[in-house]
């Protein structure tokens, strides 16, 4: 399996932001978005207004701790995100109106990141990733798996 390479954005101060695309089911096309890799965020977060624009329905509400504050968020499943040439489908996320320097970003949490093997290069200002890392990867036994069950309930499991 080969790695996908993504250039991290030079337009932002933070080294873990990059350009990507999110699928809009109404327009049947991808639209540009900025993604922020956040290893300290358990779940992927998406701004509520972007979630609404994608045409997918929102689910149950919950209080979510983000950036030292509490955000009311609704369960959401992102149809597709395109990062470089890779398309990630059915990403479990929460949609909310969060503030600060990431208020327009999708915050990619460990529920997705832990399923990747990544190489981040500060010198090249890029990162490489591949999905489904080999079993020999140290964190493979402790991957977080988040999903919605058939009844629409959010399920969080930590193996290991």
Backbone as CSV, one residue per row, in Angstrom:
resi,resn,N_x,N_y,N_z,CA_x,CA_y,CA_z,C_x,C_y,C_z
1,UNK,0.849,-1.177,0.000,0.000,0.000,0.000,0.898,1.246,0.000
2,UNK,0.550,2.232,-0.792,1.360,3.439,-0.887,0.792,4.555,-0.023
3,UNK,1.625,5.528,0.250,1.236,6.688,1.041,0.645,7.768,0.145
4,UNK,-0.315,8.522,0.668,-0.791,9.736,0.023,-0.029,10.887,0.661
5,UNK,0.405,11.837,-0.143,1.159,12.977,0.364,0.306,14.231,0.282
6,UNK,0.288,14.995,1.364,-0.486,16.232,1.438,0.449,17.362,1.844
7,UNK,0.374,18.463,1.110,1.156,19.644,1.482,0.403,20.379,2.578
8,UNK,1.070,20.611,3.693,0.460,21.390,4.760,0.425,22.852,4.323
9,UNK,-0.596,23.567,4.737,-0.803,24.925,4.258,0.266,25.883,4.769
10,UNK,0.792,26.701,3.874,1.723,27.749,4.269,0.981,29.047,4.544
11,UNK,-0.348,29.046,4.338,-1.151,30.251,4.560,-1.505,30.449,6.027
12,UNK,-1.257,29.445,6.854,-1.668,29.492,8.251,-0.465,29.315,9.154
13,UNK,-0.568,29.857,10.360,0.509,29.720,11.324,0.642,28.294,11.826
14,UNK,-0.477,27.612,11.939,-0.434,26.267,12.510,0.028,25.261,11.469
15,UNK,0.979,24.410,11.836,1.582,23.511,10.852,0.713,22.312,10.487
16,UNK,-0.418,22.113,11.145,-1.231,20.934,10.847,-2.525,21.269,10.127
17,UNK,-2.565,22.367,9.413,-3.720,22.701,8.588,-3.394,22.401,7.131
18,UNK,-4.401,21.948,6.394,-4.190,21.692,4.973,-5.524,21.798,4.239
19,UNK,-5.428,21.941,2.925,-6.616,22.044,2.087,-7.133,20.658,1.741
20,UNK,-8.453,20.527,1.703,-9.094,19.269,1.335,-10.431,19.618,0.684
21,UNK,-11.265,18.621,0.475,-12.589,18.839,-0.108,-13.607,17.993,0.630
22,UNK,-14.836,18.495,0.688,-15.936,17.759,1.306,-17.064,17.641,0.285
23,UNK,-17.735,16.508,0.276,-18.757,16.236,-0.731,-20.097,16.852,-0.349
24,UNK,-20.718,17.533,-1.299,-22.038,18.125,-1.128,-23.026,17.282,-1.919
25,UNK,-23.942,16.588,-1.222,-24.842,15.674,-1.928,-25.890,16.409,-2.755
26,UNK,-26.193,17.681,-2.422,-27.136,18.455,-3.233,-26.535,18.820,-4.581
27,UNK,-25.298,19.293,-4.559,-24.624,19.717,-5.792,-23.932,18.559,-6.507
28,UNK,-23.769,17.433,-5.793,-23.070,16.264,-6.327,-21.655,16.615,-6.787
29,UNK,-20.974,17.375,-5.914,-19.591,17.758,-6.196,-18.861,18.042,-4.893
30,UNK,-17.543,18.078,-4.991,-16.717,18.394,-3.836,-16.510,19.903,-3.746
31,UNK,-16.508,20.431,-2.524,-16.215,21.834,-2.275,-14.995,21.947,-1.383
32,UNK,-14.237,23.000,-1.532,-12.994,23.187,-0.776,-13.268,23.455,0.694
33,UNK,-12.385,22.940,1.531,-12.482,23.107,2.977,-11.059,23.047,3.546
34,UNK,-10.888,23.569,4.731,-9.603,23.469,5.429,-9.767,22.465,6.558
35,UNK,-8.807,21.586,6.670,-8.824,20.567,7.722,-7.662,20.825,8.670
36,UNK,-7.933,20.627,9.940,-6.929,20.773,10.992,-6.775,19.426,11.682
37,UNK,-5.570,18.852,11.653,-5.290,17.599,12.362,-5.145,17.918,13.835
38,UNK,-5.968,17.313,14.677,-5.919,17.592,16.114,-5.877,16.283,16.883
39,UNK,-4.674,15.880,17.283,-4.519,14.615,18.011,-5.078,14.696,19.421
40,UNK,-5.401,15.897,19.896,-5.987,16.058,21.226,-7.504,16.058,21.209
41,UNK,-8.095,15.967,20.032,-9.555,15.967,19.905,-9.997,14.544,19.578
42,UNK,-10.796,13.960,20.451,-11.200,12.569,20.278,-12.057,12.385,19.037
43,UNK,-13.063,13.244,18.863,-13.983,13.121,17.731,-13.713,14.181,16.674
44,UNK,-14.036,13.861,15.451,-13.968,14.825,14.367,-15.108,15.818,14.532
45,UNK,-14.795,17.102,14.332,-15.799,18.170,14.455,-15.924,18.885,13.114
46,UNK,-17.129,19.319,12.800,-17.382,20.064,11.576,-18.243,21.265,11.936
47,UNK,-17.947,22.449,11.378,-18.803,23.603,11.660,-20.246,23.307,11.223
48,UNK,-21.183,23.704,12.040,-22.588,23.398,11.762,-23.031,23.898,10.388
49,UNK,-22.637,25.108,10.022,-23.096,25.654,8.737,-22.566,24.829,7.560
50,UNK,-21.362,24.278,7.682,-20.829,23.427,6.617,-21.578,22.106,6.585
51,UNK,-21.882,21.557,7.759,-22.664,20.319,7.822,-24.019,20.497,7.135
52,UNK,-24.668,21.625,7.396,-25.972,21.889,6.784,-25.859,22.019,5.262
53,UNK,-24.770,22.617,4.779,-24.583,22.798,3.339,-24.361,21.486,2.601
54,UNK,-23.867,20.466,3.293,-23.576,19.197,2.614,-24.842,18.432,2.249
55,UNK,-25.968,18.771,2.886,-27.214,18.082,2.578,-27.481,16.852,3.419
56,UNK,-26.586,16.530,4.333,-26.797,15.371,5.215,-27.544,15.821,6.461
57,UNK,-28.343,14.931,7.030,-29.121,15.292,8.218,-28.255,15.243,9.472
58,UNK,-28.663,16.040,10.463,-27.993,16.059,11.759,-28.717,15.118,12.700
59,UNK,-27.987,14.585,13.674,-28.560,13.621,14.608,-28.764,14.203,15.989
60,UNK,-28.662,13.357,16.996,-28.929,13.744,18.377,-27.938,14.793,18.859
61,UNK,-28.326,15.565,19.876,-27.481,16.634,20.432,-26.750,16.145,21.668
62,UNK,-25.576,16.730,21.873,-24.817,16.456,23.085,-23.912,17.652,23.364
63,UNK,-23.455,17.770,24.602,-22.496,18.800,24.976,-21.106,18.235,24.713
64,UNK,-20.261,19.028,24.066,-18.931,18.548,23.713,-17.894,19.555,24.197
65,UNK,-16.848,19.075,24.829,-15.774,19.942,25.312,-14.786,20.172,24.170
66,UNK,-14.562,21.448,23.844,-13.684,21.781,22.739,-12.962,23.084,23.037
67,UNK,-11.640,23.062,23.020,-10.845,24.263,23.229,-11.084,24.939,24.563
68,UNK,-11.309,24.184,25.599,-11.529,24.740,26.927,-12.947,25.222,27.167
69,UNK,-13.837,25.046,26.202,-15.228,25.457,26.358,-16.172,24.312,26.028
70,UNK,-17.454,24.564,26.231,-18.484,23.568,25.929,-19.241,24.017,24.682
71,UNK,-19.414,23.105,23.739,-20.117,23.374,22.494,-21.280,22.398,22.388
72,UNK,-22.458,22.900,22.017,-23.556,21.987,21.729,-23.337,21.453,20.319
73,UNK,-23.248,20.151,20.201,-22.942,19.523,18.915,-23.992,18.476,18.590
74,UNK,-24.152,18.228,17.306,-25.097,17.213,16.851,-24.356,16.160,16.046
75,UNK,-24.728,14.904,16.254,-24.103,13.796,15.546,-24.267,14.005,14.043
76,UNK,-23.229,13.665,13.305,-23.213,13.922,11.876,-22.292,12.917,11.202
77,UNK,-22.644,12.493,10.015,-21.793,11.598,9.247,-21.402,12.302,7.957
78,UNK,-20.124,12.566,7.786,-19.634,13.214,6.571,-19.599,12.161,5.472
79,UNK,-20.302,12.429,4.389,-20.388,11.472,3.280,-19.002,11.120,2.740
80,UNK,-18.240,12.144,2.312,-16.907,11.910,1.756,-16.026,13.128,2.001
81,UNK,-14.782,12.863,2.344,-13.754,13.897,2.397,-12.642,13.462,1.459
82,UNK,-12.185,14.384,0.612,-11.069,14.078,-0.279,-9.821,14.787,0.237
83,UNK,-8.806,14.000,0.543,-7.517,14.512,0.991,-6.488,14.011,-0.011
84,UNK,-5.861,14.939,-0.707,-4.973,14.594,-1.825,-5.785,13.722,-2.790
85,UNK,-5.298,12.525,-3.100,-6.029,11.645,-4.017,-6.875,10.614,-3.276
86,UNK,-6.849,10.655,-1.955,-7.584,9.665,-1.164,-8.969,10.191,-0.798
87,UNK,-9.969,9.342,-0.913,-11.334,9.688,-0.505,-11.673,8.864,0.727
88,UNK,-12.021,9.559,1.810,-12.412,8.897,3.051,-13.929,9.009,3.129
89,UNK,-14.608,7.887,3.291,-16.070,7.880,3.274,-16.656,7.660,4.664
90,UNK,-17.850,8.216,4.858,-18.642,8.033,6.080,-17.835,8.301,7.346
91,UNK,-17.336,9.512,7.460,-16.566,9.919,8.635,-17.532,10.335,9.743
92,UNK,-17.446,9.702,10.892,-18.276,10.054,12.038,-17.771,11.381,12.604
93,UNK,-18.687,12.320,12.808,-18.303,13.652,13.283,-19.419,14.236,14.133
94,UNK,-19.134,15.396,14.706,-20.146,16.183,15.400,-20.133,17.581,14.811
95,UNK,-21.313,18.117,14.533,-21.463,19.457,13.969,-21.812,20.429,15.086
96,UNK,-21.124,21.558,15.124,-21.401,22.545,16.160,-20.920,23.923,15.759
97,UNK,-21.375,24.930,16.488,-20.940,26.308,16.268,-19.798,26.605,17.221
98,UNK,-18.591,26.251,16.839,-17.456,26.531,17.701,-16.751,27.798,17.226
99,UNK,-16.009,28.399,18.123,-15.370,29.696,17.869,-13.854,29.565,17.903
100,UNK,-13.172,30.653,17.579,-11.722,30.672,17.657,-11.078,30.541,16.296
101,UNK,-9.789,30.218,16.312,-9.021,30.195,15.071,-9.396,29.035,14.151
102,UNK,-10.196,28.093,14.623,-10.589,26.949,13.803,-12.078,26.938,13.492
103,UNK,-12.772,28.068,13.666,-14.228,28.046,13.544,-14.733,27.685,12.155
104,UNK,-13.903,27.808,11.124,-14.313,27.424,9.777,-13.659,26.132,9.299
105,UNK,-12.945,25.462,10.182,-12.209,24.250,9.811,-12.968,22.993,10.224
106,UNK,-12.734,21.927,9.478,-13.081,20.607,9.984,-11.921,20.196,10.875
107,UNK,-12.217,19.819,12.101,-11.176,19.387,13.037,-11.168,17.862,12.994
108,UNK,-10.135,17.320,12.397,-10.035,15.875,12.227,-9.472,15.274,13.500
109,UNK,-10.294,14.524,14.217,-9.916,13.970,15.507,-9.315,12.583,15.414
110,UNK,-9.018,12.032,16.586,-8.337,10.738,16.637,-9.206,9.581,16.148
111,UNK,-10.536,9.764,16.089,-11.363,8.688,15.543,-11.007,8.401,14.081
112,UNK,-10.409,9.358,13.388,-9.924,9.148,12.021,-8.406,8.993,12.016
113,UNK,-7.711,9.895,12.698,-6.249,9.917,12.658,-5.641,8.597,13.140
114,UNK,-6.226,7.982,14.159,-5.663,6.740,14.687,-5.789,5.564,13.729
115,UNK,-6.524,5.756,12.655,-6.620,4.709,11.643,-5.626,4.927,10.509
116,UNK,-4.722,5.875,10.694,-3.707,6.170,9.691,-2.328,5.879,10.235
117,UNK,-1.434,5.593,9.343,-0.015,5.614,9.634,0.481,6.906,8.985
118,UNK,1.087,7.806,9.769,1.451,9.125,9.252,2.927,9.416,9.430
119,UNK,3.438,10.185,8.479,4.788,10.726,8.560,4.647,12.223,8.332
120,UNK,4.967,13.028,9.331,4.868,14.478,9.209,6.274,15.040,9.057
121,UNK,6.487,15.830,8.001,7.795,16.424,7.725,7.715,17.933,7.884
122,UNK,8.382,18.453,8.914,8.449,19.905,9.095,9.297,20.544,8.001
123,UNK,10.343,19.844,7.599,11.249,20.371,6.579,10.535,20.501,5.228
124,UNK,9.807,19.465,4.843,9.090,19.471,3.565,7.732,20.163,3.670
125,UNK,7.303,20.453,4.874,5.996,21.059,5.156,4.870,20.223,4.528
126,UNK,4.916,18.928,4.834,3.923,18.011,4.279,3.723,16.849,5.247
127,UNK,2.674,16.096,4.999,2.547,14.832,5.709,2.120,13.764,4.734
128,UNK,2.516,12.550,5.050,2.129,11.398,4.258,1.285,10.505,5.145
129,UNK,0.290,9.873,4.563,-0.534,8.967,5.345,-0.982,7.807,4.489
130,UNK,-1.333,6.752,5.162,-2.022,5.644,4.502,-3.030,5.103,5.486
131,UNK,-4.165,4.705,4.944,-5.214,4.158,5.788,-4.883,2.717,6.160
132,UNK,-5.558,2.236,7.216,-5.403,0.857,7.673,-3.943,0.476,7.864
133,UNK,-3.303,1.065,8.878,-1.889,0.774,9.108,-1.670,-0.699,9.444
134,UNK,-0.457,-1.179,9.261,-0.176,-2.590,9.552,-0.336,-2.891,11.042
135,UNK,-0.551,-4.170,11.349,-0.742,-4.583,12.737,0.477,-4.300,13.602
136,UNK,1.648,-4.138,12.994,2.864,-3.892,13.766,2.940,-2.455,14.290
137,UNK,2.054,-1.573,13.835,2.065,-0.192,14.319,1.743,-0.182,15.813
138,UNK,2.509,0.549,16.627,2.354,0.482,18.092,0.947,0.767,18.605
139,UNK,0.209,1.706,17.992,-1.114,2.038,18.522,-2.238,1.222,17.886
140,UNK,-1.911,0.254,17.052,-2.944,-0.516,16.351,-3.894,-1.210,17.330
141,UNK,-3.390,-1.621,18.481,-4.236,-2.322,19.443,-5.130,-1.372,20.233
142,UNK,-4.881,-0.074,20.147,-5.650,0.896,20.932,-6.395,1.895,20.058
143,UNK,-6.822,1.453,18.890,-7.517,2.361,17.969,-8.921,2.638,18.480
144,UNK,-9.304,3.912,18.422,-10.649,4.314,18.793,-11.573,4.070,17.613
145,UNK,-12.707,3.463,17.861,-13.666,3.199,16.798,-14.988,3.841,17.176
146,UNK,-15.396,4.829,16.424,-16.655,5.524,16.676,-17.583,5.275,15.497
147,UNK,-18.859,5.049,15.763,-19.794,4.819,14.677,-21.217,5.021,15.161
148,UNK,-22.141,5.078,14.222,-23.565,5.111,14.529,-24.123,3.716,14.280
149,UNK,-24.917,3.194,15.215,-25.508,1.883,14.993,-26.782,2.008,14.149
150,UNK,-27.444,0.893,13.877,-28.628,0.897,13.007,-29.763,1.750,13.564
151,UNK,-29.808,1.907,14.889,-30.859,2.713,15.519,-30.520,4.203,15.507
152,UNK,-29.344,4.555,14.977,-28.947,5.966,14.921,-28.235,6.457,16.163
153,UNK,-27.894,5.555,17.083,-27.180,5.951,18.289,-25.685,5.963,18.048
154,UNK,-25.015,6.892,18.692,-23.575,7.031,18.566,-22.898,6.036,19.511
155,UNK,-21.993,5.251,18.992,-21.300,4.223,19.764,-19.806,4.548,19.774
156,UNK,-19.212,4.523,20.958,-17.790,4.802,21.113,-17.130,3.603,21.766
157,UNK,-16.140,3.035,21.134,-15.464,1.861,21.660,-13.969,2.115,21.665
158,UNK,-13.303,1.767,22.741,-11.849,1.790,22.751,-11.380,0.377,23.015
159,UNK,-10.683,-0.198,22.035,-10.137,-1.548,22.205,-8.827,-1.476,22.981
160,UNK,-8.487,-2.604,23.581,-7.150,-2.693,24.168,-7.099,-2.682,25.634
